[in-house]
């Protein structure tokens, strides 16, 4: 079982609930954070102190307040940790249940478990902690089809990459250049144009701004 766990959520009640679940799993060392920047700094400090966390449990959605932040959401935190080759096991505990998002987090960012916050969320979180401690992957029943063939999902991972770059304000030419610089294929301008046109038709979006807004509303980016 895990010895040192960081829980990251912006609701006190959720933090207390997770802490209670961990105590019942005989985890004595638990730290809290309510901002993704704060969670990142705690993980980095633990590394420097050679007292690393061996599990992160994080939500995906965080409300903004007066603070200036660099990491807006749990996905940003996870992506930054993986970019820096910090391979801590991660359990996502979230209200969101989009299959595409779950699949991307597992396949692209090596998330160990995805638990949905609902009526049985606490029970499933306890099961997830146990499963991850033995090296297994855990998915809540609502998202258990996330790793099924793509025909069951909304859009492909490549489309998500393009939408994220579009959401950052990049033009189609700039998206093509960014993909090429990162050795991501396909990356031609014609491919980007075709994909974005397909997505606009699929989501009935009038333009790029409408497409990005729709993708955000659906929780895809």
C-alpha positions as CSV (number, residue, x, y, z in Angstrom):
1,X,0.0,0.0,0.0
2,X,1.0,3.6,-0.5
3,X,3.0,5.4,2.2
4,X,2.8,9.1,1.2
5,X,-0.1,10.5,-0.8
6,X,-0.9,14.0,-2.2
7,X,-4.6,14.8,-2.7
8,X,-5.4,17.8,-4.9
9,X,-9.0,19.2,-5.0
10,X,-10.5,22.7,-4.4
11,X,-13.3,21.5,-2.1
12,X,-12.6,21.0,1.6
13,X,-15.3,18.4,1.9
14,X,-13.8,16.3,-0.9
15,X,-10.3,16.6,0.5
16,X,-11.6,15.4,3.9
17,X,-13.5,12.5,2.3
18,X,-10.4,11.3,0.4
19,X,-8.3,11.7,3.5
20,X,-10.7,9.5,5.4
21,X,-10.7,6.8,2.7
22,X,-6.9,6.8,2.7
23,X,-6.8,6.5,6.5
24,X,-9.0,3.4,6.2
25,X,-6.5,2.0,3.7
26,X,-3.7,2.5,6.3
27,X,-2.1,5.5,4.6
28,X,-0.7,7.6,7.4
29,X,1.1,10.4,5.5
30,X,-1.3,12.5,3.5
31,X,-0.9,16.1,2.3
32,X,-3.4,18.4,0.7
33,X,-3.4,21.0,-2.0
34,X,-6.2,23.1,-3.5
35,X,-4.4,24.5,-6.5
36,X,-2.6,22.6,-9.3
37,X,0.4,25.0,-9.0
38,X,0.6,24.2,-5.3
39,X,0.4,20.4,-6.0
40,X,3.2,20.7,-8.5
41,X,5.4,22.6,-6.1
42,X,4.8,20.1,-3.3
43,X,5.7,17.2,-5.6
44,X,8.9,19.0,-6.8
45,X,9.9,19.9,-3.2
46,X,9.3,16.3,-2.1
47,X,11.7,15.2,-4.9
48,X,14.4,17.6,-3.7
49,X,13.9,16.4,-0.1
50,X,14.2,12.8,-1.3
51,X,10.8,12.1,0.3
52,X,8.7,11.7,-2.8
53,X,5.0,11.1,-2.9
54,X,4.1,7.6,-4.2
55,X,0.5,8.6,-5.3
56,X,-1.3,11.7,-6.5
57,X,-5.1,11.9,-6.4
58,X,-6.4,14.9,-8.3
59,X,-9.6,16.4,-9.7
60,X,-9.6,17.9,-13.2
61,X,-11.7,21.0,-12.7
62,X,-10.5,23.9,-10.4
63,X,-12.3,27.2,-10.0
64,X,-10.3,30.4,-10.5
65,X,-9.9,33.0,-7.7
66,X,-7.7,35.9,-7.0
67,X,-4.5,34.0,-7.4
68,X,-2.3,34.1,-10.5
69,X,-1.9,30.6,-11.7
70,X,0.1,28.7,-14.4
71,X,-1.7,25.4,-14.2
72,X,-5.4,25.9,-14.7
73,X,-6.6,22.4,-14.3
74,X,-5.7,18.8,-13.3
75,X,-4.9,18.0,-16.9
76,X,-2.3,20.8,-17.0
77,X,-0.8,19.4,-13.8
78,X,-0.7,15.8,-15.2
79,X,0.8,16.9,-18.5
80,X,3.5,19.0,-16.8
81,X,4.5,16.1,-14.5
82,X,4.7,13.7,-17.4
83,X,6.6,16.2,-19.6
84,X,9.2,16.4,-16.8
85,X,9.3,12.5,-16.5
86,X,7.8,12.5,-13.1
87,X,6.2,9.1,-13.1
88,X,4.2,9.2,-9.9
89,X,1.0,7.0,-10.1
90,X,-2.0,9.2,-10.6
91,X,-5.7,8.7,-9.8
92,X,-8.1,11.1,-11.4
93,X,-11.2,11.8,-9.3
94,X,-13.6,13.9,-11.3
95,X,-17.2,14.7,-12.2
96,X,-16.3,14.5,-15.9
97,X,-17.1,11.2,-17.7
98,X,-16.2,11.8,-21.3
99,X,-14.7,8.6,-22.7
100,X,-12.3,10.5,-25.0
101,X,-10.8,12.4,-22.1
102,X,-10.4,9.3,-20.0
103,X,-8.7,7.4,-22.9
104,X,-6.3,10.2,-23.6
105,X,-5.3,10.6,-19.9
106,X,-4.6,6.9,-19.7
107,X,-2.9,6.4,-23.1
108,X,-1.1,9.7,-23.4
109,X,-0.3,10.5,-19.8
110,X,-0.2,7.1,-18.1
111,X,-2.9,7.8,-15.6
112,X,-3.3,4.8,-13.3
113,X,-7.1,5.1,-12.6
114,X,-10.1,7.3,-13.4
115,X,-12.8,7.5,-10.8
116,X,-16.1,9.3,-11.3
117,X,-17.5,11.4,-8.5
118,X,-21.0,10.2,-8.0
119,X,-23.1,8.2,-5.5
120,X,-20.6,5.4,-5.4
121,X,-17.5,7.5,-5.9
122,X,-16.1,6.9,-2.4
123,X,-16.4,3.1,-2.8
124,X,-14.9,3.2,-6.2
125,X,-12.0,5.4,-5.1
126,X,-11.2,2.9,-2.3
127,X,-11.1,0.1,-5.0
128,X,-9.0,2.2,-7.3
129,X,-6.4,2.9,-4.5
130,X,-6.2,-0.8,-3.8
131,X,-5.9,-1.7,-7.6
132,X,-3.2,0.9,-8.3
133,X,-1.2,-0.2,-5.3
134,X,-0.9,-3.6,-7.0
135,X,0.0,-2.1,-10.4
136,X,-3.4,-2.4,-11.9
137,X,-5.5,0.1,-13.9
138,X,-8.9,1.0,-12.6
139,X,-11.9,2.7,-14.3
140,X,-15.3,3.5,-12.9
141,X,-18.1,1.6,-14.6
142,X,-19.4,4.8,-16.3
143,X,-16.1,5.1,-18.2
144,X,-15.1,1.4,-18.5
145,X,-15.5,1.5,-22.3
146,X,-12.9,4.3,-22.6
147,X,-10.3,1.8,-23.8
148,X,-12.6,0.2,-26.3
149,X,-12.2,0.6,-30.1
150,X,-12.4,4.2,-31.3
151,X,-15.7,3.7,-33.0
152,X,-17.3,4.0,-29.6
153,X,-15.6,7.3,-28.9
154,X,-16.1,10.9,-30.0
155,X,-12.9,11.8,-31.9
156,X,-9.4,10.6,-32.2
157,X,-6.4,11.7,-30.0
158,X,-4.8,13.5,-33.0
159,X,-7.9,15.6,-33.3
160,X,-7.6,16.5,-29.6
161,X,-4.0,17.7,-30.2
162,X,-5.1,19.9,-33.1
163,X,-8.0,21.4,-31.0
164,X,-5.7,22.2,-28.1
165,X,-3.3,24.0,-30.4
166,X,-6.2,25.8,-32.0
167,X,-7.5,26.8,-28.6
168,X,-4.1,28.4,-27.9
169,X,-4.7,30.8,-30.8
170,X,-2.4,29.0,-33.4
171,X,-3.2,29.3,-37.1
172,X,-3.4,26.2,-39.3
173,X,0.1,27.0,-40.6
174,X,1.4,27.3,-37.1
175,X,-0.3,24.1,-36.0
176,X,1.4,22.3,-38.9
177,X,4.8,23.7,-38.0
178,X,4.3,22.8,-34.3
179,X,3.5,19.2,-35.2
180,X,6.5,19.0,-37.4
181,X,8.8,20.4,-34.8
182,X,7.5,17.7,-32.4
183,X,7.9,14.9,-35.0
184,X,4.1,14.3,-34.9
185,X,2.6,12.8,-38.0
186,X,0.5,13.6,-40.0
187,X,1.5,17.2,-40.0
188,X,0.9,18.7,-43.4
189,X,-1.2,21.8,-43.8
190,X,-3.7,20.0,-46.0
191,X,-4.2,17.3,-43.3
192,X,-4.8,20.0,-40.7
193,X,-7.3,21.7,-42.9
194,X,-9.2,18.5,-43.6
195,X,-9.3,17.5,-40.0
196,X,-10.6,20.9,-38.8
197,X,-13.2,20.9,-41.6
198,X,-14.3,17.4,-40.5
199,X,-14.6,18.5,-36.9
200,X,-16.5,21.6,-37.8
201,X,-19.1,19.5,-39.6
202,X,-19.1,16.9,-36.9
203,X,-19.8,19.4,-34.1
204,X,-21.9,21.8,-36.3
205,X,-19.5,24.6,-35.6
206,X,-19.7,27.8,-37.7
207,X,-16.0,28.7,-37.3
208,X,-12.8,28.0,-35.4
209,X,-14.0,29.9,-32.3
210,X,-17.3,28.1,-32.2
211,X,-15.4,24.8,-32.6
212,X,-13.1,25.4,-29.7
213,X,-16.0,26.6,-27.5
214,X,-18.0,23.4,-28.4
215,X,-15.0,21.2,-27.6
216,X,-14.5,22.9,-24.3
217,X,-18.2,22.5,-23.4
218,X,-17.9,18.8,-24.2
219,X,-14.9,18.5,-21.9
220,X,-12.7,17.4,-24.8
221,X,-10.0,20.0,-24.2
